[in-house]
């Protein structure tokens, strides 16, 4: 059957900006000529607008996706507005047989997609969703009691025994066809890039958004980083992390692709197996964060451990002193070199080493006594890899109020952390070479934090 006689298919792209291992795209091409659509939806109820760094990434990611799809003969339509309304408008304009997409797991996004599916089917148009983002479906991988997991280790053990599907190939190319009947926005009209001022020079120096660069980085990780990952990934002074988090967040790589490549790599040697296992745990942590968010939709705004609702955090910055501490932390002027280096790295590159993320977060919520949501919102705006599940779950983990959380009394000492994980000071020298006066006494603030924690517990007895 030629392209002209096959029914038209629409594919909605979201956080899956790739052509390989894209179940919705592959199914669409198998069914007929395909048009790709990306809808920037910042208006539907509950949808959180992207942060500034993420908007920069999205602009370049969409430009890259356009090129990848163009090579397959697939046009990419860009629209902005409520997803249900835009999808209905496009469907009325081209009468597709089916609209397809890969599933999303946030509550607001699931409600949008359920409404969209209902509306399309009511209009006689097929609507199908696929599992393309996580290694598991959160409603399928459950405890023996039929509930979601709240502790990582049993979740990870269950996931390792889960039947994880193999990565899928890219679809076959199609003959280009005229999609001019569907109005498409110009990417530049969305104004996702900063202009006055243009603060993105460091992002441009550090990253190349898109599927080709992500696949190249995965190859580099397997070639030169994975074997030593278990011993070096905690060292910010080394190139010891995968730096694949933005690629996974935007779906330039799928979790299935990375998992499969690591499984293949693990067979090469004992060292490879050790590194691959450590990396797979990080992929599993990503799944775990989304698992938590699916089963606890209040994750971005409420403490999972409700006893922390009585904790005496400053929120948002309820005094001049708190406001000063927040600004010092955001600007990397706390006087603690590892923290200030991390915040400088974040501002320059839109990314921060994971060990340093934990240290900077601990200082904010424990020593400075600022609510974790203040830090979460700052990371949301400045990280290129911020997703709602991982960002909020990890902040709650550090704060002690989340699932599988670190005990509250585990307070990272930034000076000891610097000596242990940046022993030569090369990371600090690179990002924060100028020392400043500490904004707080570490010992005294630690004592105050523990006193606040004990007071919270006493209030609940």
C-alpha positions in Angstrom: 0.0 0.0 0.0 1.5 3.4 -0.9 1.6 6.4 1.3 -1.3 8.2 -0.3 -3.7 5.3 0.4 -2.6 4.6 4.0 -4.3 6.5 6.8 -2.6 9.5 8.3 -1.1 9.2 11.8 -0.2 11.9 14.4 2.4 11.5 17.1 2.6 13.8 20.0 6.1 14.4 21.3 6.7 15.4 24.9 9.8 14.5 27.0 10.8 11.8 24.4 12.6 13.9 21.9 14.2 11.1 19.9 13.6 8.8 16.9 15.1 5.6 18.3 13.2 3.5 20.9 10.2 5.6 20.5 7.2 3.2 20.7 4.6 5.8 19.7 6.6 6.9 16.7 7.4 3.4 15.6 3.8 2.3 15.8 2.6 5.3 13.9 5.0 4.7 11.0 4.0 1.1 10.9 0.4 2.2 10.4 0.8 4.9 7.8 2.3 8.3 6.9 3.1 10.2 10.0 3.2 13.8 11.2 5.0 14.7 14.5 3.6 17.4 16.8 5.1 19.1 19.8 2.7 21.2 21.9 4.2 23.6 24.4 1.5 23.4 27.0 1.9 25.9 29.9 -1.8 26.6 30.3 -3.5 23.4 31.3 -4.4 23.1 34.9 -1.5 21.9 37.1 1.1 22.0 34.4 4.3 23.6 35.8 6.0 26.0 33.4 9.5 25.2 32.5 12.5 26.8 34.2 14.8 29.2 32.4 17.6 26.6 31.8 15.1 24.0 30.6 13.6 26.5 28.1 17.1 27.0 26.7 17.5 23.3 26.3 14.1 22.7 24.8 14.7 25.3 22.0 17.9 23.5 20.9 16.4 20.0 21.5 13.4 20.8 19.2 15.8 22.1 16.5 17.7 18.9 16.7 14.5 16.8 16.6 13.3 18.7 13.6 16.5 17.6 11.7 16.3 14.0 12.9 12.6 13.7 11.8 13.3 15.6 8.5 15.9 12.9 7.7 13.0 10.4 8.0 10.6 12.4 5.9 8.5 13.3 8.9 7.4 16.9 9.4 7.4 18.4 12.8 4.5 20.8 13.8 5.1 23.2 16.7 2.1 24.7 18.5 1.7 26.5 21.8 -1.4 26.3 24.1 -3.6 23.9 26.0 -2.7 20.4 24.7 -6.3 19.2 24.4 -7.5 22.2 22.4 -4.5 22.2 20.1 -4.6 18.4 19.4 -8.3 18.7 18.7 -7.7 21.6 16.3 -5.0 19.7 14.4 -7.1 16.6 14.2 -10.0 18.5 12.7 -7.6 20.0 10.2 -6.1 16.7 8.9 -8.5 13.9 10.1 -5.8 11.4 11.3 -6.8 7.8 11.8 -5.0 7.7 15.1 -3.2 10.1 17.5 -0.4 8.4 19.5 2.0 9.4 22.3 4.2 7.9 25.0 2.8 8.1 28.5 3.4 10.7 31.1 3.3 10.0 34.8 2.7 13.3 36.6 -0.9 13.7 37.8 -1.6 16.9 35.9 -0.2 15.4 32.7 -2.2 12.2 33.1 -5.4 14.2 33.5 -4.6 16.1 30.3 -3.9 12.9 28.4 -7.0 11.2 29.7 -9.1 14.1 28.6 -7.4 14.1 25.2 -8.0 10.4 24.7 -11.7 10.7 25.6 -12.2 13.7 23.3 -10.4 12.1 20.3 -12.3 8.8 20.6 -15.6 10.7 20.9 -14.8 12.3 17.6 -14.1 8.9 15.9 -10.3 9.2 16.0 -8.2 6.5 17.5 -6.0 7.4 20.5 -3.2 5.1 21.9 -0.5 5.7 24.5 2.7 3.7 25.0 5.3 2.9 27.6 8.3 4.8 26.4 9.6 6.7 29.4 10.2 4.4 32.3 11.5 0.8 32.7 8.3 -0.1 34.5 4.7 1.0 34.7 4.1 2.3 38.3 0.7 0.6 38.6 2.2 -2.7 37.7 5.3 -3.0 39.8 3.9 -3.1 43.3 4.7 -4.5 46.7 3.2 -7.8 48.0 0.5 -5.7 49.6 -0.4 -4.1 46.2 0.9 -0.7 47.0 3.7 1.5 45.6 7.2 1.2 46.9 8.5 3.8 49.4 12.0 2.3 49.9 14.5 2.1 47.1 16.3 -1.2 47.7 13.2 -3.4 47.5 12.0 -1.4 44.5 15.4 -1.9 42.8 15.4 -5.7 43.6 11.9 -5.9 42.1 12.9 -3.9 39.0 15.9 -6.1 38.3 13.6 -9.1 38.2 11.1 -7.2 36.0 10.8 -8.0 32.4 12.3 -4.9 30.8 11.6 -4.8 27.1 14.5 -4.4 24.6 15.1 -1.0 23.0 13.3 -0.5 19.7 14.8 0.6 16.4 14.1 3.9 14.6 11.2 3.8 12.2 11.6 3.5 8.5 11.8 6.7 6.5 8.7 7.9 4.6 8.3 9.8 1.4 8.0 13.5 2.4 4.6 14.9 1.9 2.9 18.3 2.1 1.9 19.2 5.7 1.3 22.9 5.0 -2.4 22.6 5.8 -1.4 22.3 9.4 -0.3 25.7 10.9 3.0 25.5 12.7 4.7 28.1 15.0 8.2 29.3 14.3 10.4 28.0 17.1 12.0 31.4 17.5 8.6 32.9 18.2 8.4 31.0 21.5 11.3 33.1 22.8 12.7 30.2 24.8 16.3 31.6 24.7 17.5 34.4 27.0 18.3 37.7 25.3 18.7 40.6 27.8 20.9 39.5 29.3 22.1 36.4 27.4 23.3 34.3 30.3 23.5 31.1 28.4 27.2 31.2 27.2 28.2 28.5 29.7 25.3 26.3 28.6 26.4 26.6 25.0 30.0 25.8 26.0 28.9 22.7 27.9 26.0 21.0 26.1 24.8 20.1 22.7 21.1 19.2 23.1 19.6 16.5 20.9 19.6 12.8 20.1 22.9 12.6 18.2 25.0 14.2 20.9 23.3 12.0 23.6 24.1 8.8 21.7 27.7 10.0 21.3 27.9 10.8 25.0 26.6 7.3 25.9 29.3 5.8 23.7 32.0 7.9 25.5 30.6 6.8 28.9 30.9 3.1 27.9 34.4 3.7 26.4 36.1 5.7 29.2 33.9 6.2 32.3 31.8 3.2 33.1 34.6 0.9 34.2 35.6 3.3 37.0 32.1 4.7 37.7 31.6 2.9 41.0 34.8 4.4 42.5 34.8 7.8 40.8 31.3 9.1 40.4 31.3 10.8 43.8 34.4 12.9 42.9 33.4 16.3 41.4 37.0 16.9 40.6 37.0 14.0 38.1 35.1 13.3 34.9 33.6 10.3 36.6 29.8 10.8 36.1 27.9 9.9 33.0 26.4 13.4 32.6 23.5 11.7 30.8 20.8 13.2 33.1 19.8 15.9 30.6 19.6 13.3 27.8 17.3 11.1 29.9 15.2 14.0 31.2 14.4 15.2 27.6 14.3 11.7 26.2 17.1 12.0 23.7 18.0 8.6 25.2 15.5 6.2 26.7 16.1 4.4 29.9 15.7 1.2 27.9 18.5 2.1 25.6 20.9 2.9 28.4 19.9 -0.2 30.4 20.4 -2.4 27.4 23.8 -0.9 26.5 24.9 -1.3 30.1 23.8 -4.9 30.2 25.8 -5.6 27.0 28.8 -3.7 28.4 28.7 -5.6 31.7 29.6 -8.8 30.0 33.0 -7.5 28.9 34.9 -7.8 32.3 34.5 -7.8 36.1 35.4 -4.1 36.2 32.8 -3.4 33.5 30.2 -5.4 35.4 30.8 -3.4 38.5 30.6 -0.1 36.7 27.5 -1.1 34.8 25.8 -2.2 38.0 26.5 1.2 39.6 25.2 3.0 36.6 22.1 0.9 36.4 21.3 1.8 40.0 21.2 5.4 39.0 18.8 4.6 36.1 16.7 2.7 38.7 16.7 5.8 41.0 15.1 7.8 38.2 12.4 5.2 37.8 12.0 5.1 41.6 11.4 8.9 41.7 8.7 8.7 39.1 7.2 5.7 40.9 7.0 7.8 44.1 5.5 10.8 42.2 2.9 8.6 40.5 1.7 7.1 43.8 2.1 10.4 45.8 1.0 13.2 43.5 1.5 15.7 46.3 5.3 15.1 46.1 6.3 18.5 44.7 4.5 20.5 47.4 4.0 18.4 50.5 6.2 16.5 52.9 5.8 12.7 52.4 6.6 12.2 56.0 3.8 14.3 57.5 5.5 14.8 60.9 7.7 17.3 59.1 4.7 19.6 58.6 5.5 20.8 62.1 9.2 21.5 61.4 10.4 25.0 61.8 11.7 25.8 58.3 11.7 29.4 56.9 9.3 29.5 54.1 9.5 31.1 51.6 11.9 33.5 53.3 10.0 34.9 56.2 12.6 37.4 57.5 15.3 39.6 56.2 17.9 37.3 57.7 16.4 34.3 55.8 16.2 36.3 52.6 19.9 37.1 53.0 20.8 33.5 53.5 18.8 32.4 50.5 20.4 35.0 48.3 23.9 34.0 49.6 23.2 30.4 48.8 21.8 31.1 45.3 24.8 33.3 44.4 27.4 30.9 45.7 28.5 33.3 48.5 28.0 31.1 51.6 31.7 31.1 52.4 31.8 27.3 52.1 34.0 26.5 49.1 32.4 23.3 47.9 28.9 24.7 48.1 29.9 28.0 46.4 31.7 26.0 43.7 28.6 23.9 43.1 26.3 26.9 42.8 28.8 28.5 40.4 28.9 25.3 38.3 25.1 25.3 38.3 24.9 28.9 37.1 27.5 28.5 34.5 26.5 25.1 33.1 22.9 24.4 34.2 24.1 21.3 35.9 25.8 20.3 39.2 27.6 17.2 40.3 25.3 14.9 42.3 27.5 14.7 45.4 27.7 18.5 45.4 23.9 18.7 45.0 23.5 16.8 48.2 25.9 19.0 50.1 24.4 22.3 48.8 20.9 21.0 49.6 21.9 19.9 53.1 23.4 23.3 53.9 20.3 25.1 52.8 17.7 23.0 54.6 19.6 22.1 57.7 22.3 24.7 58.5 20.5 27.6 57.0 17.0 26.3 58.1 15.4 27.2 54.8 12.4 25.1 53.5 13.4 22.5 50.9 10.9 23.9 48.4 12.9 27.1 48.1 15.9 25.1 47.0 13.7 22.9 44.8 12.3 25.9 43.0 15.8 27.3 42.4 17.0 24.0 41.0 13.9 23.8 38.8 14.8 27.2 37.3 18.5 26.6 36.8 19.0 22.9 36.0 18.9 21.7 32.4 18.0 18.2 33.7 15.3 19.2 36.2 12.2 17.0 36.1 9.5 17.3 38.6 9.8 13.8 40.1 13.6 13.6 40.5 14.0 17.1 41.6 11.4 17.0 44.4 12.1 13.5 45.5 15.8 14.2 45.9 15.2 17.4 47.8 12.9 15.6 50.2 15.4 12.9 50.5 18.1 15.3 51.7 15.6 17.2 53.9 14.7 14.0 55.7 11.0 14.3 54.9 10.7 12.1 51.9 10.4 8.4 51.1 13.5 6.4 51.9 15.0 9.6 53.2 18.4 10.2 54.8 17.9 10.6 58.5 17.5 14.2 59.4 20.5 14.1 61.7 22.7 13.2 58.7 23.9 16.7 58.1 26.7 17.0 55.5 29.7 19.0 56.6 30.7 20.9 53.5 34.3 21.4 54.7 34.8 17.7 55.4 33.0 16.8 52.1 35.4 19.0 50.2 38.5 17.3 51.8 37.1 13.9 51.0 35.7 14.3 47.5 37.8 17.3 46.2 41.1 16.5 48.0 43.3 18.6 45.7 40.8 21.4 45.5 40.7 21.4 41.7 36.9 21.5 41.6 36.7 24.4 43.9 39.6 26.2 42.1 37.8 25.8 38.8 34.4 27.2 39.9 34.9 29.2 43.1 38.5 30.2 43.6 37.7 33.3 45.7 37.0 32.6 49.4 34.4 34.6 51.3 33.3 34.9 54.9 31.0 32.0 56.0 27.4 33.2 56.5 26.8 30.8 59.4 28.7 28.8 62.0 28.6 25.1 61.0 28.8 23.7 64.5 26.2 26.0 66.0 23.8 25.7 63.1 24.1 21.9 63.2 23.2 22.0 66.9 20.2 24.3 66.2 19.0 22.0 63.4 19.1 19.0 65.7 17.3 20.9 68.4 14.6 21.9 66.0 14.3 18.2 64.9 14.0 17.1 68.5 11.4 19.8 69.2 9.3 18.6 66.3 9.4 15.0 67.6 8.4 16.2 71.1 5.4 18.1 69.8 4.1 14.9 68.3 4.3 12.8 71.4 
